[in-house]
Amino acid sequence: MSETTPEPKTETMAETDSYTAWKAEEPDGETTYHLELNNVTVHFFKEEWDEFLELIHILK
């Protein structure tokens, strides 16, 4: 009998016609963040995401 790996729980955080920001609660307890920018997806761990948001805040 094979054991199945649990799927991450995903949540869309924001979405436009061309972009999507979503997060995933991974089975190991880690939260990852993802930006889909047309045909490019950028993946972040929590610490990287926090730093990215800080950068965006500075740009405003």
PDBQT receptor file of N, H, CA, C and O in Angstrom, charges set to zero:
ATOM      1  N   MET A   1       0.848  -1.172   0.000  1.00  0.00    +0.000 N 
ATOM      2  CA  MET A   1       0.000   0.000   0.000  1.00  0.00    +0.000 C 
ATOM      3  C   MET A   1       0.900   1.244   0.000  1.00  0.00    +0.000 C 
ATOM      4  O   MET A   1       1.801   1.356   0.832  1.00  0.00    +0.000 OA
ATOM      5  N   SER A   2       0.662   2.169  -0.920  1.00  0.00    +0.000 N 
ATOM      6  H   SER A   2      -0.070   2.079  -1.595  1.00  0.00    +0.000 HD
ATOM      7  CA  SER A   2       1.495   3.366  -1.019  1.00  0.00    +0.000 C 
ATOM      8  C   SER A   2       0.892   4.503  -0.201  1.00  0.00    +0.000 C 
ATOM      9  O   SER A   2      -0.324   4.675  -0.130  1.00  0.00    +0.000 OA
ATOM     10  N   GLU A   3       1.768   5.252   0.400  1.00  0.00    +0.000 N 
ATOM     11  H   GLU A   3       2.756   5.112   0.343  1.00  0.00    +0.000 HD
ATOM     12  CA  GLU A   3       1.341   6.384   1.211  1.00  0.00    +0.000 C 
ATOM     13  C   GLU A   3       1.300   7.625   0.329  1.00  0.00    +0.000 C 
ATOM     14  O   GLU A   3       2.245   7.876  -0.419  1.00  0.00    +0.000 OA
ATOM     15  N   THR A   4       0.223   8.407   0.402  1.00  0.00    +0.000 N 
ATOM     16  H   THR A   4      -0.545   8.202   1.010  1.00  0.00    +0.000 HD
ATOM     17  CA  THR A   4       0.119   9.614  -0.410  1.00  0.00    +0.000 C 
ATOM     18  C   THR A   4       0.656  10.805   0.366  1.00  0.00    +0.000 C 
ATOM     19  O   THR A   4       0.489  10.896   1.582  1.00  0.00    +0.000 OA
ATOM     20  N   THR A   5       1.294  11.703  -0.342  1.00  0.00    +0.000 N 
ATOM     21  H   THR A   5       1.429  11.629  -1.330  1.00  0.00    +0.000 HD
ATOM     22  CA  THR A   5       1.812  12.931   0.246  1.00  0.00    +0.000 C 
ATOM     23  C   THR A   5       0.690  13.962   0.283  1.00  0.00    +0.000 C 
ATOM     24  O   THR A   5       0.031  14.187  -0.732  1.00  0.00    +0.000 OA
ATOM     25  N   PRO A   6       0.463  14.592   1.433  1.00  0.00    +0.000 N 
ATOM     26  CA  PRO A   6      -0.600  15.598   1.507  1.00  0.00    +0.000 C 
ATOM     27  C   PRO A   6      -0.301  16.783   0.588  1.00  0.00    +0.000 C 
ATOM     28  O   PRO A   6       0.853  17.179   0.425  1.00  0.00    +0.000 OA
ATOM     29  N   GLU A   7      -1.333  17.330   0.004  1.00  0.00    +0.000 N 
ATOM     30  H   GLU A   7      -2.271  17.008   0.137  1.00  0.00    +0.000 HD
ATOM     31  CA  GLU A   7      -1.201  18.496  -0.863  1.00  0.00    +0.000 C 
ATOM     32  C   GLU A   7      -1.150  19.767  -0.024  1.00  0.00    +0.000 C 
ATOM     33  O   GLU A   7      -1.771  19.825   1.038  1.00  0.00    +0.000 OA
ATOM     34  N   PRO A   8      -0.418  20.793  -0.480  1.00  0.00    +0.000 N 
ATOM     35  CA  PRO A   8      -0.421  22.064   0.253  1.00  0.00    +0.000 C 
ATOM     36  C   PRO A   8      -1.786  22.738   0.152  1.00  0.00    +0.000 C 
ATOM     37  O   PRO A   8      -2.503  22.561  -0.833  1.00  0.00    +0.000 OA
ATOM     38  N   LYS A   9      -2.135  23.502   1.167  1.00  0.00    +0.000 N 
ATOM     39  H   LYS A   9      -1.553  23.645   1.967  1.00  0.00    +0.000 HD
ATOM     40  CA  LYS A   9      -3.362  24.302   1.143  1.00  0.00    +0.000 C 
ATOM     41  C   LYS A   9      -3.000  25.636   0.520  1.00  0.00    +0.000 C 
ATOM     42  O   LYS A   9      -2.130  26.340   1.033  1.00  0.00    +0.000 OA
ATOM     43  N   THR A  10      -3.653  25.997  -0.582  1.00  0.00    +0.000 N 
ATOM     44  H   THR A  10      -4.360  25.425  -0.999  1.00  0.00    +0.000 HD
ATOM     45  CA  THR A  10      -3.318  27.233  -1.283  1.00  0.00    +0.000 C 
ATOM     46  C   THR A  10      -4.427  28.265  -1.110  1.00  0.00    +0.000 C 
ATOM     47  O   THR A  10      -5.596  27.933  -0.914  1.00  0.00    +0.000 OA
ATOM     48  N   GLU A  11      -4.016  29.525  -1.191  1.00  0.00    +0.000 N 
ATOM     49  H   GLU A  11      -3.066  29.795  -1.350  1.00  0.00    +0.000 HD
ATOM     50  CA  GLU A  11      -4.951  30.644  -1.078  1.00  0.00    +0.000 C 
ATOM     51  C   GLU A  11      -4.494  31.762  -2.002  1.00  0.00    +0.000 C 
ATOM     52  O   GLU A  11      -3.344  32.194  -1.928  1.00  0.00    +0.000 OA
ATOM     53  N   THR A  12      -5.374  32.232  -2.867  1.00  0.00    +0.000 N 
ATOM     54  H   THR A  12      -6.309  31.881  -2.927  1.00  0.00    +0.000 HD
ATOM     55  CA  THR A  12      -5.079  33.393  -3.706  1.00  0.00    +0.000 C 
ATOM     56  C   THR A  12      -5.174  34.636  -2.846  1.00  0.00    +0.000 C 
ATOM     57  O   THR A  12      -6.194  34.877  -2.200  1.00  0.00    +0.000 OA
ATOM     58  N   MET A  13      -4.105  35.429  -2.837  1.00  0.00    +0.000 N 
ATOM     59  H   MET A  13      -3.276  35.233  -3.362  1.00  0.00    +0.000 HD
ATOM     60  CA  MET A  13      -4.048  36.636  -2.013  1.00  0.00    +0.000 C 
ATOM     61  C   MET A  13      -4.522  37.867  -2.782  1.00  0.00    +0.000 C 
ATOM     62  O   MET A  13      -5.196  38.730  -2.219  1.00  0.00    +0.000 OA
ATOM     63  N   ALA A  14      -4.172  37.950  -4.066  1.00  0.00    +0.000 N 
ATOM     64  H   ALA A  14      -3.625  37.249  -4.524  1.00  0.00    +0.000 HD
ATOM     65  CA  ALA A  14      -4.575  39.070  -4.924  1.00  0.00    +0.000 C 
ATOM     66  C   ALA A  14      -4.447  38.621  -6.374  1.00  0.00    +0.000 C 
ATOM     67  O   ALA A  14      -3.649  37.746  -6.709  1.00  0.00    +0.000 OA
ATOM     68  N   GLU A  15      -5.260  39.250  -7.226  1.00  0.00    +0.000 N 
ATOM     69  H   GLU A  15      -5.909  39.960  -6.953  1.00  0.00    +0.000 HD
ATOM     70  CA  GLU A  15      -5.257  38.825  -8.630  1.00  0.00    +0.000 C 
ATOM     71  C   GLU A  15      -5.711  39.975  -9.526  1.00  0.00    +0.000 C 
ATOM     72  O   GLU A  15      -6.656  40.697  -9.206  1.00  0.00    +0.000 OA
ATOM     73  N   THR A  16      -5.020  40.129 -10.652  1.00  0.00    +0.000 N 
ATOM     74  H   THR A  16      -4.252  39.543 -10.911  1.00  0.00    +0.000 HD
ATOM     75  CA  THR A  16      -5.439  41.054 -11.705  1.00  0.00    +0.000 C 
ATOM     76  C   THR A  16      -5.554  40.236 -12.987  1.00  0.00    +0.000 C 
ATOM     77  O   THR A  16      -5.442  39.011 -12.950  1.00  0.00    +0.000 OA
ATOM     78  N   ASP A  17      -5.775  40.894 -14.107  1.00  0.00    +0.000 N 
ATOM     79  H   ASP A  17      -5.867  41.889 -14.136  1.00  0.00    +0.000 HD
ATOM     80  CA  ASP A  17      -5.861  40.170 -15.384  1.00  0.00    +0.000 C 
ATOM     81  C   ASP A  17      -4.560  39.449 -15.730  1.00  0.00    +0.000 C 
ATOM     82  O   ASP A  17      -4.589  38.378 -16.337  1.00  0.00    +0.000 OA
ATOM     83  N   SER A  18      -3.421  40.027 -15.348  1.00  0.00    +0.000 N 
ATOM     84  H   SER A  18      -3.398  40.896 -14.854  1.00  0.00    +0.000 HD
ATOM     85  CA  SER A  18      -2.127  39.462 -15.745  1.00  0.00    +0.000 C 
ATOM     86  C   SER A  18      -1.305  38.874 -14.600  1.00  0.00    +0.000 C 
ATOM     87  O   SER A  18      -0.365  38.120 -14.851  1.00  0.00    +0.000 OA
ATOM     88  N   TYR A  19      -1.635  39.199 -13.352  1.00  0.00    +0.000 N 
ATOM     89  H   TYR A  19      -2.399  39.811 -13.148  1.00  0.00    +0.000 HD
ATOM     90  CA  TYR A  19      -0.800  38.814 -12.219  1.00  0.00    +0.000 C 
ATOM     91  C   TYR A  19      -1.619  38.140 -11.126  1.00  0.00    +0.000 C 
ATOM     92  O   TYR A  19      -2.796  38.440 -10.926  1.00  0.00    +0.000 OA
ATOM     93  N   THR A  20      -0.962  37.222 -10.428  1.00  0.00    +0.000 N 
ATOM     94  H   THR A  20      -0.006  36.978 -10.590  1.00  0.00    +0.000 HD
ATOM     95  CA  THR A  20      -1.594  36.558  -9.278  1.00  0.00    +0.000 C 
ATOM     96  C   THR A  20      -0.567  36.401  -8.170  1.00  0.00    +0.000 C 
ATOM     97  O   THR A  20       0.578  36.022  -8.421  1.00  0.00    +0.000 OA
ATOM     98  N   ALA A  21      -0.979  36.691  -6.950  1.00  0.00    +0.000 N 
ATOM     99  H   ALA A  21      -1.909  36.999  -6.746  1.00  0.00    +0.000 HD
ATOM    100  CA  ALA A  21      -0.166  36.423  -5.768  1.00  0.00    +0.000 C 
ATOM    101  C   ALA A  21      -0.926  35.390  -4.946  1.00  0.00    +0.000 C 
ATOM    102  O   ALA A  21      -2.105  35.571  -4.640  1.00  0.00    +0.000 OA
ATOM    103  N   TRP A  22      -0.238  34.302  -4.591  1.00  0.00    +0.000 N 
ATOM    104  H   TRP A  22       0.720  34.155  -4.840  1.00  0.00    +0.000 HD
ATOM    105  CA  TRP A  22      -0.883  33.262  -3.799  1.00  0.00    +0.000 C 
ATOM    106  C   TRP A  22       0.103  32.671  -2.813  1.00  0.00    +0.000 C 
ATOM    107  O   TRP A  22       1.317  32.794  -2.972  1.00  0.00    +0.000 OA
ATOM    108  N   LYS A  23      -0.437  32.029  -1.793  1.00  0.00    +0.000 N 
ATOM    109  H   LYS A  23      -1.424  31.929  -1.664  1.00  0.00    +0.000 HD
ATOM    110  CA  LYS A  23       0.431  31.396  -0.807  1.00  0.00    +0.000 C 
ATOM    111  C   LYS A  23       0.013  29.950  -0.625  1.00  0.00    +0.000 C 
ATOM    112  O   LYS A  23      -1.120  29.565  -0.914  1.00  0.00    +0.000 OA
ATOM    113  N   ALA A  24       0.956  29.161  -0.141  1.00  0.00    +0.000 N 
ATOM    114  H   ALA A  24       1.876  29.474   0.094  1.00  0.00    +0.000 HD
ATOM    115  CA  ALA A  24       0.716  27.740   0.096  1.00  0.00    +0.000 C 
ATOM    116  C   ALA A  24       1.196  27.370   1.486  1.00  0.00    +0.000 C 
ATOM    117  O   ALA A  24       2.326  27.674   1.866  1.00  0.00    +0.000 OA
ATOM    118  N   GLU A  25       0.334  26.714   2.237  1.00  0.00    +0.000 N 
ATOM    119  H   GLU A  25      -0.584  26.467   1.929  1.00  0.00    +0.000 HD
ATOM    120  CA  GLU A  25       0.708  26.131   3.519  1.00  0.00    +0.000 C 
ATOM    121  C   GLU A  25       1.181  24.718   3.207  1.00  0.00    +0.000 C 
ATOM    122  O   GLU A  25       0.376  23.827   2.937  1.00  0.00    +0.000 OA
ATOM    123  N   GLU A  26       2.481  24.528   3.247  1.00  0.00    +0.000 N 
ATOM    124  H   GLU A  26       3.134  25.252   3.467  1.00  0.00    +0.000 HD
ATOM    125  CA  GLU A  26       3.066  23.244   2.873  1.00  0.00    +0.000 C 
ATOM    126  C   GLU A  26       2.836  22.195   3.968  1.00  0.00    +0.000 C 
ATOM    127  O   GLU A  26       2.684  22.547   5.138  1.00  0.00    +0.000 OA
ATOM    128  N   PRO A  27       2.809  20.910   3.594  1.00  0.00    +0.000 N 
ATOM    129  CA  PRO A  27       2.593  19.847   4.591  1.00  0.00    +0.000 C 
ATOM    130  C   PRO A  27       3.612  19.842   5.728  1.00  0.00    +0.000 C 
ATOM    131  O   PRO A  27       3.312  19.359   6.820  1.00  0.00    +0.000 OA
ATOM    132  N   ASP A  28       4.821  20.376   5.484  1.00  0.00    +0.000 N 
ATOM    133  H   ASP A  28       5.064  20.768   4.597  1.00  0.00    +0.000 HD
ATOM    134  CA  ASP A  28       5.843  20.393   6.530  1.00  0.00    +0.000 C 
ATOM    135  C   ASP A  28       5.725  21.603   7.459  1.00  0.00    +0.000 C 
ATOM    136  O   ASP A  28       6.563  21.793   8.341  1.00  0.00    +0.000 OA
ATOM    137  N   GLY A  29       4.673  22.431   7.260  1.00  0.00    +0.000 N 
ATOM    138  H   GLY A  29       3.992  22.276   6.544  1.00  0.00    +0.000 HD
ATOM    139  CA  GLY A  29       4.444  23.594   8.107  1.00  0.00    +0.000 C 
ATOM    140  C   GLY A  29       5.009  24.886   7.565  1.00  0.00    +0.000 C 
ATOM    141  O   GLY A  29       4.717  25.954   8.103  1.00  0.00    +0.000 OA
ATOM    142  N   GLU A  30       5.810  24.823   6.515  1.00  0.00    +0.000 N 
ATOM    143  H   GLU A  30       6.047  23.955   6.078  1.00  0.00    +0.000 HD
ATOM    144  CA  GLU A  30       6.392  26.018   5.889  1.00  0.00    +0.000 C 
ATOM    145  C   GLU A  30       5.320  26.720   5.055  1.00  0.00    +0.000 C 
ATOM    146  O   GLU A  30       4.506  26.065   4.404  1.00  0.00    +0.000 OA
ATOM    147  N   THR A  31       5.324  28.054   5.078  1.00  0.00    +0.000 N 
ATOM    148  H   THR A  31       5.986  28.586   5.606  1.00  0.00    +0.000 HD
ATOM    149  CA  THR A  31       4.462  28.834   4.196  1.00  0.00    +0.000 C 
ATOM    150  C   THR A  31       5.316  29.370   3.061  1.00  0.00    +0.000 C 
ATOM    151  O   THR A  31       6.362  29.973   3.303  1.00  0.00    +0.000 OA
ATOM    152  N   THR A  32       4.884  29.158   1.831  1.00  0.00    +0.000 N 
ATOM    153  H   THR A  32       4.035  28.668   1.634  1.00  0.00    +0.000 HD
ATOM    154  CA  THR A  32       5.586  29.707   0.674  1.00  0.00    +0.000 C 
ATOM    155  C   THR A  32       4.655  30.671  -0.045  1.00  0.00    +0.000 C 
ATOM    156  O   THR A  32       3.433  30.531  -0.006  1.00  0.00    +0.000 OA
ATOM    157  N   TYR A  33       5.268  31.655  -0.705  1.00  0.00    +0.000 N 
ATOM    158  H   TYR A  33       6.261  31.768  -0.737  1.00  0.00    +0.000 HD
ATOM    159  CA  TYR A  33       4.523  32.695  -1.415  1.00  0.00    +0.000 C 
ATOM    160  C   TYR A  33       4.944  32.657  -2.875  1.00  0.00    +0.000 C 
ATOM    161  O   TYR A  33       6.091  32.348  -3.196  1.00  0.00    +0.000 OA
ATOM    162  N   HIS A  34       3.997  32.977  -3.759  1.00  0.00    +0.000 N 
ATOM    163  H   HIS A  34       3.065  33.228  -3.498  1.00  0.00    +0.000 HD
ATOM    164  CA  HIS A  34       4.233  32.838  -5.189  1.00  0.00    +0.000 C 
ATOM    165  C   HIS A  34       3.634  34.030  -5.923  1.00  0.00    +0.000 C 
ATOM    166  O   HIS A  34       2.502  34.437  -5.656  1.00  0.00    +0.000 OA
ATOM    167  N   LEU A  35       4.409  34.583  -6.849  1.00  0.00    +0.000 N 
ATOM    168  H   LEU A  35       5.328  34.252  -7.065  1.00  0.00    +0.000 HD
ATOM    169  CA  LEU A  35       3.920  35.636  -7.732  1.00  0.00    +0.000 C 
ATOM    170  C   LEU A  35       3.934  35.095  -9.149  1.00  0.00    +0.000 C 
ATOM    171  O   LEU A  35       4.983  34.702  -9.659  1.00  0.00    +0.000 OA
ATOM    172  N   GLU A  36       2.782  35.075  -9.780  1.00  0.00    +0.000 N 
ATOM    173  H   GLU A  36       1.930  35.394  -9.366  1.00  0.00    +0.000 HD
ATOM    174  CA  GLU A  36       2.692  34.695 -11.190  1.00  0.00    +0.000 C 
ATOM    175  C   GLU A  36       2.588  35.979 -11.989  1.00  0.00    +0.000 C 
ATOM    176  O   GLU A  36       1.597  36.704 -11.896  1.00  0.00    +0.000 OA
ATOM    177  N   LEU A  37       3.624  36.255 -12.778  1.00  0.00    +0.000 N 
ATOM    178  H   LEU A  37       4.429  35.666 -12.853  1.00  0.00    +0.000 HD
ATOM    179  CA  LEU A  37       3.718  37.480 -13.567  1.00  0.00    +0.000 C 
ATOM    180  C   LEU A  37       3.721  37.083 -15.035  1.00  0.00    +0.000 C 
ATOM    181  O   LEU A  37       4.775  36.832 -15.618  1.00  0.00    +0.000 OA
ATOM    182  N   ASN A  38       2.541  37.029 -15.622  1.00  0.00    +0.000 N 
ATOM    183  H   ASN A  38       1.684  37.233 -15.148  1.00  0.00    +0.000 HD
ATOM    184  CA  ASN A  38       2.358  36.505 -16.967  1.00  0.00    +0.000 C 
ATOM    185  C   ASN A  38       2.899  35.078 -17.013  1.00  0.00    +0.000 C 
ATOM    186  O   ASN A  38       2.325  34.194 -16.378  1.00  0.00    +0.000 OA
ATOM    187  N   ASN A  39       3.983  34.826 -17.744  1.00  0.00    +0.000 N 
ATOM    188  H   ASN A  39       4.450  35.545 -18.260  1.00  0.00    +0.000 HD
ATOM    189  CA  ASN A  39       4.481  33.454 -17.869  1.00  0.00    +0.000 C 
ATOM    190  C   ASN A  39       5.666  33.155 -16.949  1.00  0.00    +0.000 C 
ATOM    191  O   ASN A  39       6.359  32.155 -17.141  1.00  0.00    +0.000 OA
ATOM    192  N   VAL A  40       5.905  34.009 -15.955  1.00  0.00    +0.000 N 
ATOM    193  H   VAL A  40       5.342  34.821 -15.800  1.00  0.00    +0.000 HD
ATOM    194  CA  VAL A  40       6.997  33.812 -14.998  1.00  0.00    +0.000 C 
ATOM    195  C   VAL A  40       6.392  33.665 -13.600  1.00  0.00    +0.000 C 
ATOM    196  O   VAL A  40       5.516  34.440 -13.216  1.00  0.00    +0.000 OA
ATOM    197  N   THR A  41       6.856  32.679 -12.849  1.00  0.00    +0.000 N 
ATOM    198  H   THR A  41       7.567  32.049 -13.161  1.00  0.00    +0.000 HD
ATOM    199  CA  THR A  41       6.438  32.535 -11.455  1.00  0.00    +0.000 C 
ATOM    200  C   THR A  41       7.664  32.661 -10.564  1.00  0.00    +0.000 C 
ATOM    201  O   THR A  41       8.682  32.007 -10.792  1.00  0.00    +0.000 OA
ATOM    202  N   VAL A  42       7.553  33.516  -9.538  1.00  0.00    +0.000 N 
ATOM    203  H   VAL A  42       6.726  34.047  -9.352  1.00  0.00    +0.000 HD
ATOM    204  CA  VAL A  42       8.622  33.719  -8.570  1.00  0.00    +0.000 C 
ATOM    205  C   VAL A  42       8.156  33.110  -7.247  1.00  0.00    +0.000 C 
ATOM    206  O   VAL A  42       7.048  33.385  -6.787  1.00  0.00    +0.000 OA
ATOM    207  N   HIS A  43       9.007  32.283  -6.643  1.00  0.00    +0.000 N 
ATOM    208  H   HIS A  43       9.907  32.060  -7.017  1.00  0.00    +0.000 HD
ATOM    209  CA  HIS A  43       8.676  31.591  -5.405  1.00  0.00    +0.000 C 
ATOM    210  C   HIS A  43       9.487  32.188  -4.255  1.00  0.00    +0.000 C 
ATOM    211  O   HIS A  43      10.674  32.475  -4.410  1.00  0.00    +0.000 OA
ATOM    212  N   PHE A  44       8.841  32.374  -3.100  1.00  0.00    +0.000 N 
ATOM    213  H   PHE A  44       7.877  32.142  -2.974  1.00  0.00    +0.000 HD
ATOM    214  CA  PHE A  44       9.486  32.957  -1.926  1.00  0.00    +0.000 C 
ATOM    215  C   PHE A  44       9.208  32.098  -0.696  1.00  0.00    +0.000 C 
ATOM    216  O   PHE A  44       8.112  31.563  -0.536  1.00  0.00    +0.000 OA
ATOM    217  N   PHE A  45      10.212  31.973   0.169  1.00  0.00    +0.000 N 
ATOM    218  H   PHE A  45      11.103  32.408   0.039  1.00  0.00    +0.000 HD
ATOM    219  CA  PHE A  45       9.964  31.499   1.518  1.00  0.00    +0.000 C 
ATOM    220  C   PHE A  45       9.528  32.707   2.345  1.00  0.00    +0.000 C 
ATOM    221  O   PHE A  45       9.652  33.841   1.883  1.00  0.00    +0.000 OA
ATOM    222  N   LYS A  46       9.025  32.488   3.547  1.00  0.00    +0.000 N 
ATOM    223  H   LYS A  46       8.924  31.567   3.923  1.00  0.00    +0.000 HD
ATOM    224  CA  LYS A  46       8.463  33.553   4.380  1.00  0.00    +0.000 C 
ATOM    225  C   LYS A  46       9.431  34.724   4.562  1.00  0.00    +0.000 C 
ATOM    226  O   LYS A  46       9.036  35.879   4.404  1.00  0.00    +0.000 OA
ATOM    227  N   GLU A  47      10.674  34.444   4.888  1.00  0.00    +0.000 N 
ATOM    228  H   GLU A  47      10.995  33.506   5.017  1.00  0.00    +0.000 HD
ATOM    229  CA  GLU A  47      11.650  35.517   5.122  1.00  0.00    +0.000 C 
ATOM    230  C   GLU A  47      11.893  36.326   3.848  1.00  0.00    +0.000 C 
ATOM    231  O   GLU A  47      12.020  37.550   3.898  1.00  0.00    +0.000 OA
ATOM    232  N   GLU A  48      11.956  35.647   2.729  1.00  0.00    +0.000 N 
ATOM    233  H   GLU A  48      11.853  34.653   2.689  1.00  0.00    +0.000 HD
ATOM    234  CA  GLU A  48      12.159  36.328   1.445  1.00  0.00    +0.000 C 
ATOM    235  C   GLU A  48      10.944  37.179   1.098  1.00  0.00    +0.000 C 
ATOM    236  O   GLU A  48      11.085  38.292   0.592  1.00  0.00    +0.000 OA
ATOM    237  N   TRP A  49       9.757  36.658   1.370  1.00  0.00    +0.000 N 
ATOM    238  H   TRP A  49       9.642  35.753   1.781  1.00  0.00    +0.000 HD
ATOM    239  CA  TRP A  49       8.512  37.382   1.093  1.00  0.00    +0.000 C 
ATOM    240  C   TRP A  49       8.464  38.668   1.915  1.00  0.00    +0.000 C 
ATOM    241  O   TRP A  49       8.124  39.730   1.394  1.00  0.00    +0.000 OA
ATOM    242  N   ASP A  50       8.803  38.570   3.196  1.00  0.00    +0.000 N 
ATOM    243  H   ASP A  50       9.079  37.707   3.619  1.00  0.00    +0.000 HD
ATOM    244  CA  ASP A  50       8.801  39.749   4.060  1.00  0.00    +0.000 C 
ATOM    245  C   ASP A  50       9.754  40.817   3.529  1.00  0.00    +0.000 C 
ATOM    246  O   ASP A  50       9.421  42.001   3.526  1.00  0.00    +0.000 OA
ATOM    247  N   GLU A  51      10.934  40.404   3.081  1.00  0.00    +0.000 N 
ATOM    248  H   GLU A  51      11.205  39.441   3.083  1.00  0.00    +0.000 HD
ATOM    249  CA  GLU A  51      11.896  41.353   2.526  1.00  0.00    +0.000 C 
ATOM    250  C   GLU A  51      11.384  41.947   1.216  1.00  0.00    +0.000 C 
ATOM    251  O   GLU A  51      11.590  43.134   0.961  1.00  0.00    +0.000 OA
ATOM    252  N   PHE A  52      10.725  41.149   0.386  1.00  0.00    +0.000 N 
ATOM    253  H   PHE A  52      10.558  40.186   0.593  1.00  0.00    +0.000 HD
ATOM    254  CA  PHE A  52      10.149  41.639  -0.858  1.00  0.00    +0.000 C 
ATOM    255  C   PHE A  52       9.079  42.692  -0.572  1.00  0.00    +0.000 C 
ATOM    256  O   PHE A  52       9.032  43.723  -1.243  1.00  0.00    +0.000 OA
ATOM    257  N   LEU A  53       8.223  42.444   0.415  1.00  0.00    +0.000 N 
ATOM    258  H   LEU A  53       8.261  41.606   0.960  1.00  0.00    +0.000 HD
ATOM    259  CA  LEU A  53       7.191  43.426   0.770  1.00  0.00    +0.000 C 
ATOM    260  C   LEU A  53       7.821  44.719   1.278  1.00  0.00    +0.000 C 
ATOM    261  O   LEU A  53       7.312  45.806   1.005  1.00  0.00    +0.000 OA
ATOM    262  N   GLU A  54       8.916  44.607   2.011  1.00  0.00    +0.000 N 
ATOM    263  H   GLU A  54       9.329  43.724   2.233  1.00  0.00    +0.000 HD
ATOM    264  CA  GLU A  54       9.646  45.790   2.468  1.00  0.00    +0.000 C 
ATOM    265  C   GLU A  54      10.159  46.592   1.277  1.00  0.00    +0.000 C 
ATOM    266  O   GLU A  54      10.068  47.820   1.267  1.00  0.00    +0.000 OA
ATOM    267  N   LEU A  55      10.692  45.906   0.283  1.00  0.00    +0.000 N 
ATOM    268  H   LEU A  55      10.766  44.909   0.291  1.00  0.00    +0.000 HD
ATOM    269  CA  LEU A  55      11.167  46.555  -0.940  1.00  0.00    +0.000 C 
ATOM    270  C   LEU A  55      10.023  47.280  -1.649  1.00  0.00    +0.000 C 
ATOM    271  O   LEU A  55      10.188  48.423  -2.077  1.00  0.00    +0.000 OA
ATOM    272  N   ILE A  56       8.881  46.635  -1.776  1.00  0.00    +0.000 N 
ATOM    273  H   ILE A  56       8.747  45.707  -1.428  1.00  0.00    +0.000 HD
ATOM    274  CA  ILE A  56       7.717  47.249  -2.434  1.00  0.00    +0.000 C 
ATOM    275  C   ILE A  56       7.272  48.495  -1.667  1.00  0.00    +0.000 C 
ATOM    276  O   ILE A  56       6.925  49.513  -2.267  1.00  0.00    +0.000 OA
ATOM    277  N   HIS A  57       7.286  48.405  -0.348  1.00  0.00    +0.000 N 
ATOM    278  H   HIS A  57       7.568  47.579   0.140  1.00  0.00    +0.000 HD
ATOM    279  CA  HIS A  57       6.910  49.543   0.479  1.00  0.00    +0.000 C 
ATOM    280  C   HIS A  57       7.857  50.728   0.241  1.00  0.00    +0.000 C 
ATOM    281  O   HIS A  57       7.410  51.872   0.168  1.00  0.00    +0.000 OA
ATOM    282  N   ILE A  58       9.137  50.462   0.123  1.00  0.00    +0.000 N 
ATOM    283  H   ILE A  58       9.501  49.533   0.182  1.00  0.00    +0.000 HD
ATOM    284  CA  ILE A  58      10.129  51.521  -0.137  1.00  0.00    +0.000 C 
ATOM    285  C   ILE A  58       9.872  52.162  -1.510  1.00  0.00    +0.000 C 
ATOM    286  O   ILE A  58      10.051  53.370  -1.671  1.00  0.00    +0.000 OA
ATOM    287  N   LEU A  59       9.462  51.372  -2.481  1.00  0.00    +0.000 N 
ATOM    288  H   LEU A  59       9.317  50.391  -2.350  1.00  0.00    +0.000 HD
ATOM    289  CA  LEU A  59       9.210  51.884  -3.820  1.00  0.00    +0.000 C 
ATOM    290  C   LEU A  59       7.994  52.808  -3.892  1.00  0.00    +0.000 C 
ATOM    291  O   LEU A  59       7.914  53.657  -4.780  1.00  0.00    +0.000 OA
ATOM    292  N   LYS A  60       7.065  52.650  -2.979  1.00  0.00    +0.000 N 
ATOM    293  H   LYS A  60       7.130  51.960  -2.258  1.00  0.00    +0.000 HD
ATOM    294  CA  LYS A  60       5.853  53.476  -2.981  1.00  0.00    +0.000 C 
ATOM    295  C   LYS A  60       6.213  54.856  -2.688  1.00  0.00    +0.000 C 
ATOM    296  O   LYS A  60       5.342  55.725  -2.640  1.00  0.00    +0.000 OA
TER     297      LYS A  60
